[in-house]
Amino acid sequence: MDPACTIAPDFGAFAMPNNSSAGRGGEDRAAAYLEEHGYNIVQKNVRLPGGEIDLVCKDGETIVFIEVKLRNTATFGSALQAVDRKKRATLRRLASDYLQFIAPTARARFDIVALDGDRIVLHKNAF
């Protein structure tokens, strides 16, 4: 049997959770929450060279770049703590690239939606 064609074993209950699907679920919850609070969702999961912006929204005339962080446990800190200096720098660079092509004269800000378990907190103008 060709080793390249082997099938991975089924680990059942011991399999690691799919963080991508959990993250997308968190982003969907965040988008619904933001819409309830007057934001217009412009784009989701904007992929640019060097990273991804979770949500691009409009709040009035302001373009808002939203970072969504989900934590089901506090083992590795809160959702808000997960948006560290490196992540903020990456988001600033990505937003700058986005604005340069899409809306060079627009006013912009960065918000964080922190999902800690069932709790959702919107941090406006977070950085």
C-alpha positions, 0 to 999 in steps of 0.5 A: 500500500502506498504510504501517501494514500493511507487514511488517518486513524479516527480518534473519535472523542479524542480528536482536537476541535476544528478551530477554524469552524469554531472561529467561523461560528464565533465570527457569525455570532459577532456579525449578528451582534454587530448588526443588532447594534447598528453596524453594517457588515461590508465583508467577512474574512478578507484575505490579504497578503500576510493575514486576514481581517475577520470583519470589515463593517461600517458604523455610520461613515466610519469603516471599522475593522473588527477582530473577533476572538473566541475563548471557550476557557480561560486557560490561555487568558481572555479573548481580549488578551489574545489580541496582543501587540503583534496581532494589532500591528498585523491588523494595522498593516492589513487595514492600511493595505485595504484602505489604500485600494478600497477607500483611501480617504475614509475614516477608520477604527479598530474594534474587538469583539471578545467572546468568552464562552457565552459572553460577548463584549464589544470593545470600540476603538480598541487600538 
